[in-house]
Amino acid sequence: MKKMKKTSFILLFFTLFTIPLFSQKNELGKVTLEELSQKNHPIDSSAVAAILFKIGEVRFEFSPEEGFEMVTVVKMKIKIYKKEGYEWANHSMKVYVGGNTKETVSYKNAITYNLVDGKIEKTKLKSEGEFVEKVNKYWDRKKITMPNVKEGSIVEYEYITRSKQIGAIDRWDFQTSIPINFCEYKTYIPEFYEYNVSQKGYIFPKVESEKVLKTNTFTSKERNQTSTRVSTDFSQEKFEYQELKTVFKLQNVPALKDESYVNNINNYTSSVEFELSVIRYPNEPVKSLSTTWEAVTKTIYDDPDFGLELNKTGYFEDDLNLLLKDVNDQHEKIAIIFNFVKAKVKWNEFNSYQCDGGVKRAYKDMIGNSAEINLMLTAMLRFAGVEANPVLVSTRSNGINVFPNRTAFNYVIAAVENQNELILLDATDKNALPNILPIRDLNWMGRIIRKNGSSAEVDLMSKTVSNNVTNMMVTLSKDGVFEGKIRQQHFDYNAYFFRNRYGELSKDAYLEYLEKRNNNCEVIEYEVSGKSDLSQPIVENYSIKSSNLVETIGDKMYFSPLLFFVMSENPFKQDVREYPIDFIFPTQDRFMINITLPDGYSIESMPTSISVPMSDDLINAKFLLSGEGNRIQVSYIKEIKASIISPEYYDELKAVFNELVKKENEKIVIKKI
């Protein structure tokens, strides 16, 4: 089987052909009547909004007292075309407020422009349009909501961030879900710092670099004291060094279009990131920072809000001793502890590998973030004599990190290592099971950190095929009405999905959904089991009655062998696929359908049986039909055997689905005898 390298879908290049847009100056305050009058984007008429320009600059400012501070200035000008684009008139920034290296963010020149009676009307952002939201003890979020936004508005603003944290420069995106007419990003990095630079996406900017001399002039003072007087001498001093100036530039960047079965579209956004790797201060030894995953995990483990919290005791032992009394089997211990933590501590829906209030407080208050819950789980398993360790994870929303860096992870789960078996556990979700993780965790690779300080890569993607099994026995009447019974069984991740999506719905609400999904058939005598017993599959039993599955023409009836389980269209419509196809987990859908025909009718024709394999055994489908007398049997198995399929297989995958859609929509024809 062909192997897909992690970076093969990231580090690709292509030439971007540019189309001239209306004349504009890339400066704030230079809004024109022509821009305000524009009804649609000239290249992408479907765009709900467009970024007319996005210009950023990162500099390092020096002072003798404070040293270097990183200053980022970003200027944005955005055109709103449709109501659906109003959200682009808002902006938010995460601000680090933990420790002694707090950041600041300030907005300025924030104005909304509208065309009113042929004239340009300006509305400035007022203080009530700015908000600060507390995220946790480490982070705040600052937001602005621009005033008087309408279809046709132009909004522009500038924001400035100041930070003593120079370990990483915030990711810069050259592409987003709306077009960008002009994008420029400049960095000025002092010779004392060396950053690893990683670019990803399918559109790469033009890059120019040069070294420039930076001169800082500041005033120093010296106090002189004699027996007769005190005086102060002032002098001007210069501090000079080389800066590496890098300019990234793109024009007419198309919107990043989401596609079917994509993990996180931001993984494929054209962007650049900087991670500090070396510090070279004058007259000091060269300091090398995190450049390997082992170094990254050690840094995280040494964080007091990780390693120290993991090793805390004295808050759960008494409760656990009662639960584990006379329990010797290791798998039973794991199940008891896992279920205890899920029931004891509710997840506050905050992702982190760092504790916020701490494990003891989370245990007492019965609520905590992902770190508090899963580090607590790990500690309890260790207390019970189980070989357990934390696993660092980057959730799907956080993206895929190919290169080692300290911001790669945003989550932590637990793992039990038992001989050749690795059991992954996440107690934040009440419907999770051992090795049935919440979907947010299924994101390529994590990293396990062991007690001895070693670490290793962990494959987070499910290898187990999750089944859906459907059995139907239906009878067709002379009036073209199907009636019968259905039994559906959902296993593993399919059961997990069912519980999470429909477990809290009332019976009436779910039946309304089920009838709509099944082509508006009538559902009666519905029963379901396994919703609360996670060790069992979900089993649905119900009866159906439907009069809209048959087309009658003269003395013939036409209907699909799969009735209302037909795939109506191919989800893969693009001519070219650049992103991996992410099915989340391997699946198998199995249908066994028995159809009894009405008296006085015989089979005229049926779709032929086929087998549709895909190379490297990635997908396999078998469609078998047989008929005798007034009975028809349909057997259909569709198996997707890989969680992720490389885009190099896309043409074949699309062809396979085309064949399946065509086959599923072919009709059985019966005629009156």
N, C-alpha and C positions, 0 to 999 in steps of 0.2 A: 504493500500500500504506500502511496506517495505521502511523504511527510510534509506538513505545512509548517514552515518556520514561523516563529512568533512575529518576526519583523518583516516577513515577506509581503504582508498586506499593508504595512505601514510606510516603508521606505521606498515608495514608488514615485516616479516623476512623469509629468506630461506637460506639453506646451500649452499655455493658456492664450487663446486668441482674443484680442481685445476689440471692443466696438466703441467708437467715440460716443460719449454721453453729452448732455447739454453742458455748456461752458459753466464752470464754477471755480471759485477760489476756495482752497482748503484752509479757510480761516474762520474762526467763530465771528459771528456778527455780520457776515457777508451773505445774507439771504437775499435771493432775487425773486422778482415777480414770476420769472420763467420757472423757477423751482417750485414755487407755491402753486402755480397753475397746473403743473403736471398731474395728470389723472392716473397714469399707470407707469410702471417702470419700463423703460424703453427696450430692455433686453428680456426681462422676465415679467410678462403681463399678469401672471398669477400672484406676484409678490404682494403681500399685505402691507409690507413696509420695506424700506431699504436704508442701509447705512451709507449716507453720501460721502462721509469720510470718517475714518477712525485713525487717529494719530497718537502714538505713545512715545514716551521718552523716559529712560531710566538713567539717573545720575547718582554719583556718590559724593555727598557734600562733606567737607572736613572742617572740624573745629579743634583747636588744641585741647579743649576741655573734654569734649565728648568723643573725639575720634571721627570715624566715618558713619554717616547716616545715609540710607538709601532713600532717594526721593523719586517717585514715579508720578509723571504728569500725563493724563490722558484727555484728549479732546474728541468729542463725538458730535456728529450732526446726522440726524435721522429724519427721513421723510415717512409720514404715515399715509398710506393709500386707502386702507379699508379699516372698518371697525375692528376686525380680527387682529389688526396690528397695533391696537392701543397699548398693549402690554409693553411694546418697545419704547413707550414714553416713560417707563419706570426704569430705575436702575438700583442695584444693591451691591454692597461690598462687604465681605467678611473682614473683620478687624480683630487682630490678636490683642488681647488685653491681659493675658496671663503673665506672671513673673514681672521682672524689672525692665523688660524690653517691649513696652507697649507700643502699638502703632496708632497713628492718627489718620483719619480720612476727612477731607473737607471738599465741599462742592462750591463751585463759583460759575458765574456767567451762564446760569441755567435759565433758558428763555424758551417759551413757546411762541412760534410765529404762525399767524393765520392771514388769509387773504380776505379782507372785508371791504366790500364796495370798491374793489379795485385797488385798495391800499393795504400796505403791510401793517398788521396789528401785532404788537409785542406784549406778552404777558410774562412777567418775571416770577420765578419760583420764590414763594414766601416760606417763612419758618415752619408753618403748619404742614408744608409739603415734605419736610424732612423728619425721619424717624430713626430711632435706635432700638434695636430688638436684642435682648439678652439671649444668647444661644446656650452658653454654659460658662464656667469660670475662666475658660481660656479665650472664648470668642464672643464678640458682639457682631451684629449685622446692621450696617447703616444703609438706609434706603431713601430714595427720593421718588416722589410721584409728581410728574410735571402737570401744570395747570392748563385748563382750557384746551384740551386736546380734542381735535375733530378729524374727520376724514380730510386729508389734504394738508394737515398741519406739518410744520417742521419743528423739531425740538433739538436743542443743542445744549451741551453742558460740558464742564471741565471738572475733573476731580484730581486731587493731589493726595498721595499717600506718603507718609514718612515713617520709616521703620529702622530700628537698630538691628533687626534680624536680617542679616545679609546671607544666610545659609542657602536661600533659594530666591530666585526672582520669579514673581508670579507668572504663570503660563499666559502667553499671548496668543490669542486666536486670530488667524487671518481669514477665517471662514465661519459662518454661522447659518442659521436656518432661513435667513433673508439675504438678498444680494448685498455685496459691499462694493461701492464704486471705486473707492481709493482707500488703501490701508498702508500705513507706514509705521515702522517701529524702530527706534534708535536706542542703543545701549552704549553707555560710556563707562567702561570698567577699568579701575585703577590697576596698575601693574602688580600690585600686592596680592591680587586675587585672581585665581584661575577657576573658571567654571566649566563643568561639562555641559555641552549644549546638545540637546536632542530635538530633532524636528520630526514631525509625523504628518500623515495625511497624503493626499493625492495631488495637491497643488502646492508647489514650492515657490517661495518668493525669490526675487532677485536680491542677492546679498553682496554688499560691499563693505570692506573693512580697511581701516587705516589707523596708525598710531598717531596720536596728537599730544602735544605738550600741555599739561594742565598746571596752572599757576594759582596758588592760594596765597593771598596777602592778608595778614592779620596783624593787629597791634598788640605788642607785649609791653608790660610795664614793670619797672623795678623800683622798689622803695629804698631810699637811702636815708640813713639816720646818722647825724653827728651829735656832738654835745650841745650844739647851739640850735640845730633845726632839722626838720624832716622834709625830704623832697621826694618826688616821684619822677622817674625818667621814662618817657615813652619812646618806643622805637618800632619801626615797621619791619616785619620779617616776611620772608617768602618761603613757601613750601612747594617745590616743584616735583612732578612725577609724570610718567607716561600714562596715557589712557588708551585703551583699545576701543575705538569707535566702530560700531557695527550698525549698518542700516539695512533693514529688511523692507522690501517694497513690493506691493501687488496692486494691480488695477483690475476692475471689472470681475470680481470674484463671484462665481455663481453661488446660489443658495445651496446649502448642504441638504440634499433630499434624503429623507428617511425611506427605508425599504422594508419589505417583509422579512421577518426573522433576522433582525439586527440586534445585537446585544445592547450596546450603548453607542449611539451615533457619534457621540463626542470622541470616542476612541479613534475616529477616522477624520476628525477635523484637522484641517491644515493649521498647525500651531508650532510654537517653539517654547522650550523650557530650559532654564539654567539652574544647575545645581553646583554649589560651591564645592570644589574638590581639593584645592591647595591654597594655603596662605603663606605669603613670603614677605614678612615685615622686615625692615632694615635692621641689621645687627641682631636678628633672632633666628633660631633654627627654623627650617622649612617645616610647616605643619600640614600633614596630609589628612584629609577628612574622609568621610564615608565614601568609599568607591567600590565596595563589595557588599553583597547581600548579608554576609556574615557580620561585617562591621555595622551595617544598618540595624540588624536585629539585636546586636549587643547594645547599641545606643538606646534602643527602645526598652530592652530588658532592664537597663540601668536607670531608666526613668522611675522616680519614686511612685508615680501614679500607675505604674505597671508592675514591675518586679516586687516592690515593697508591698503593694496591695495583694498580689498573688500569694505572698508568704505570710500574710496576717492570719492569726488563729485566735481562738477564745471567744468565738461568737456563734458557732454552729455545732460544736462537738456534742453537746448534750442531746440536742434534737436528733443528730445523726446516729448516735449510739442507740437510741430507742428504735429508730427505723431499721437499723441493720442487725438488731439482736437476733442471733441464731441464723443469720444469712451468711453462707459461705461461698456460694457460686458467684464467680466474678461477673458474669453477664447479668445476673439478678441484681447484684449490687449497683452496677451501672444503670440499669433500668430504674431502680428505686430512687437513686440520687438524682438522676436526670428528671424524672417526673416530679420529684420533690421541689427542685429549683424552679421548674416551669410553673408549678402551682404557687410557690412561695413568693416569688419576686416578679412583678409585672415589668415588662420592658417599656421605657418611656419614649421609645421610638427615636432615640438619639444614637447615631453610629459613632463609635470611638474605640480605640484600643487603650485609651487612658481613662482611668476612673475620674469621676467628677466629685461626688460627695464621699466616695470610698465604699468598699465592700461591706463594712460593718453597718454603715448608715443605710445602705440599700437593703440589707437583710432586715434591719429593724423597721424601716419605713415600708418595706415590701414593694419597692419600685427602684429601678436603676437603669443605667445605660448598658450597652452591649458589653463593655469591658467589665463592669461590676458584676453582671450576671454570669458571664462565661469564665472570668477569672475565679469567681466564687465556686462555680461548678468544678473547675479544675482542682482547686484546693480541696474540695470535699472528696473528690475521687482519689486524690493522693492520700488523704486521711484514712480512706477505706482500704488502702493498700493496692490501689489500681495505678498502673503506670500511665499517668495522664500529663499532658503538656499543652500549653496554649499554641494556637495557630493564628498567625497574622494574616489578615484577608484584606483585599481591596474589593469593596462591593461593586456590583454592576454599575451603580450610579456614580461611583468614584472613578471608574475606568480601568484600563489595563496599563500597567507600568512595566515597560520592557527593560529599562535601565535602573540600576540600583540607586535609590534615593530615599531620604528619610521621610518624605511625605507620600511614599508609595502606598502605604496601608492606612486604612481608616476604621478597622473593625478587628475583632478577635473572636475566635471560637475555641472549642476544646477538642482534643484528640486523645484517644486511648490507643496505645501501641501494645498489641498482644501477639507475640511471636511474629508471624507474617501478616497479621491483620491490623488494619488501621480503621478505627471507628471514629467518625467525625460527629460532633455534637454541638448544637446551638440551642440553648434553652430560652432564647428570646421569644420563640414562637410556640404557642401551646400545641400546634398541630405538627410540629417537627418530630422526627424520630431519629434514632441512630442511623447515620448515613442518608437520611432524608432531610436535607438542610433547607432553610428558607431560600427562595429563588435568588434573593439578593446576594447570597454567598457563592453562587455557582458562577465564578468568574475566573476561569483559567487556573492560575496557580496561587497558593498561599505559602506560608513559610512557618514550619514548626520550630519552636524554641525549646530545647531540652534543659533539664536541670544542670547538666554539666557544661552548659554554655554553647554547645554545638547547635547548628540549625540545618534544616534541609528543606528542599522544595516539596510541596504537597499538591497533588492534583486534586482540585476541588470539584471537577466535573464528574457527574454520575456515570457509572459504567453499567448500572443495572437497567435492563429494559423494563419500562413501566407499561403494563398492559391495560387495554380496554377490551372487554369481551362483551359482545352483544348477541343475544339469542332472541329470535323473533319467530313466532308462529301466528300467521295471519291468514284470514280467509277473505276472498274477494267475492262480492255479491254481483248479481246481474245488473244491479243499478250502479256499479262502479264504486262501491263503498268497501274500504278495507276495515276489518275488525280483527282484533287479536291481542296477544299478550307479548310483552317485551321484558326481558331480564338483562340488565346491564351491570357488569362488575368492573370496578375501577381499582387498580392496584398501585401501590408505591406512590410515585409522584402524581399520578392521576387521581389517587385518593386524596393526597395532600391538597391538590388544586381544588377538588370538590369541596373539601371541608372549609378551606379558606374563602372560597367564592360564595358558597351557598349554605354553609353550616349555620349561619346566623339568620338566614331568611325564614320567614314563616312558611308554612306548607302552601298556603294560597299564593303567596308571592312567587314561590319556586314553581308551582304548577303553571302559573301564568307565563313564566319564562320558558318552561319546558314545552308548553303547547306552541308558543311562538317559534321556538327553535325547530320544532318538528313540523314545520310547514302548516301551522295553525290547526293541527289535529286535536281532537278531544281526548283528554287524558282522564281516566277514571281508575278507581281502586288502587291508588298510588301508595306504595310502602317503600321505606328505605331503612337499611340497617347498616351499622358500622360507623355512624357519624361520630359517636363519642368513644368507641373502642378503637384506638389507633392501631392496635395489632391486627385488626381485621380489614379486609377490603370494603369499600363502599358497594353495597348491592341495592339496586333499584329494581322493583317489580311493579309493573303497571299495565293497564289495558288501554288500548287506543281505538279510536274510531275516526276515520277520515274519508271525506268524499272528494278531496281535491288532489289526489295522487294519480288519477286515471284520466286519460283523454280518450273519449269515445267518438269514433268516426264511422258512421254506417253500422256495419255489423262487427266492427273490430274495436278492441281496446288496446291502448298503449300505456305502458308504465315502466318506470326504472326498476331494475332488480333490487336496488338498495332503498327504494321508496324515498323517505325523507332524509336519508343519510348520504345524499349525493353531494360531492364537491362540485359546486356550480361553476367555478372558474379557477384558473391557475393563479396561485398567489405570487408567482414569479413572472413578472411582466416586462422587466427591463431587458433591453437587448444585451447590455453588458453589466456584469456584476463585479464591483470592486471590493465589496466587503465580504467577510466570511458569513456563511449561512449558519445561524445559531438556532438550533432546535431545542436548546436548554438541556434536554435529557433524551436518551434513546427511548423510542416508543414502539409499541405494536398495537395496531387496531385490528381486531378479529371480529368478523360478522358471520353468523350462521343463520340464514333466513329460510324458513319453510313457508311456501305459499300454496294455498289450496284454491283452485280456480272454480268459478261457478259452473253448475251443471249446464250442459249444452254448449260448452266452449272447449276449444282445443288449441294447442300451441301452434301458431303459424311460423314464428321465428323467434330466436333468442340471440343475444350477443354471444360471440364466440369466447371460449375460455382463453386466457392469456397468462403468461408469466412475464413480468417486467423487472428484470434485474438492473442494477447499476454497478459500474466497475468498482473494484476493490471492496465489493460486498457492503457498500455504504447504505444502500436501500434495496429492498426486495419486495415485490408485490405479486400476489397470485390471485387471479380472478377466475373462479370455476363455477359453471352453471350446468345443471342437468335437469331434464324434465321427462316425465313419463305419465301418461294419462292426464289427470287433472292436478298433478303435483309438480312443483318446481322447487329445486333446492339451489340455494346460492351460498357459496363459500368465498369469502374475500378476506385476505390477510395483507396488510400493508405494514411493513416494518422499516423504521428508520433506525439504523444501528449505530449512528455516531451523534454525539451531542453537537459537534461543530464540523462543518464541511467547508473545505477551502474553496475560495472563489474560482480556482482553476477547474473545478468540476461543474461550474454553473451551467454551461451549455447543456451538458448531459442531464443534470438535475432538472432543468427546465423542460427538456424533452420528455423525461420520465413523467413529470407531472402533467404535461400536455396529454400524454398517452392515457394516464389514469383518469383525467377529467373527461376525455373523450369516451373512454370505456364506461365510466360510471353513468354517463348521460345517454348511452345507447338504450333503446327500449326493447322490452319484451312485447311481442305482438300476439294477441290471442283473437280468435275469430269464432263467431257463432257457427255451430255445426248445422 
